[in-house]
C-alpha cells in the first residue's frame, strides 16, 4: 500500500485506510510496536505513525494470520 506521506497522524491514517478509532488505538498500544509514538508529553499531543514501518508490520501480521512464518 502506498501512503500519502512517510509520517501521518493516527487520525489521518483512520481516514485514509477507513479504520475505526478503536482499531487505530489497539494498533498504537500493541505490545512491541515501533511504528507509532506521541510527539511530546502533553496528554493531547497527536499520535504519529511511521507509515513505512507500519506497512512492514501490517504485512507481517497478515502473513502470520494466514499461517506463514515471519
C-alpha positions in Angstrom: 0.0 0.0 0.0 1.3 3.5 -0.8 0.6 6.2 1.8 0.4 9.9 1.1 3.3 10.7 3.4 6.0 9.0 5.4 4.7 10.2 8.8 1.0 10.5 9.4 -1.2 11.4 12.4 -3.3 8.5 13.6 -6.4 10.5 12.7 -5.2 10.8 9.1 -4.5 7.1 8.9 -8.0 6.4 10.2 -9.5 8.4 7.3 -7.0 7.1 4.7 -7.5 3.4 5.5 -11.1 3.6 6.6 -10.3 2.2 10.0 -12.2 3.0 13.2 -10.6 4.9 16.1 -10.8 1.7 18.2 -8.7 -0.2 15.7 -6.1 2.5 15.5 -6.0 2.8 19.3 -5.4 -1.0 19.6 -2.6 -0.8 17.0 -0.9 2.1 18.7 -1.0 0.2 22.1 0.0 -3.2 20.6 2.9 -4.6 22.6 6.2 -4.2 21.0 5.1 -2.0 18.1 7.7 0.6 17.0 5.8 2.5 14.3 3.7 4.9 16.4 4.5 7.4 19.1 3.3 10.6 20.7 5.1 13.7 19.8 5.5 15.4 23.1 4.4 14.8 26.7 1.1 16.7 26.6 -1.9 14.5 27.0 -3.5 15.8 23.8 -0.4 15.6 21.6 -1.0 13.8 18.3 -0.1 10.1 17.8 2.3 9.9 14.8 2.8 6.8 12.7 5.8 6.0 10.5 3.9 4.6 7.5 6.8 2.5 6.1 7.3 0.7 9.4 3.6 0.3 9.9 3.2 -1.2 6.4 6.0 -3.7 7.1 4.4 -4.6 10.4 0.9 -4.9 8.8 2.1 -7.3 6.1 3.9 -9.4 8.7 0.7 -9.6 10.7 -1.2 -10.7 7.6 1.4 -13.4 6.9 1.3 -14.7 10.5 -2.5 -14.8 10.5 -2.5 -16.9 7.3 -0.3 -19.5 8.9 3.0 -18.4 7.4 6.3 -17.8 9.2 8.0 -14.5 9.8 
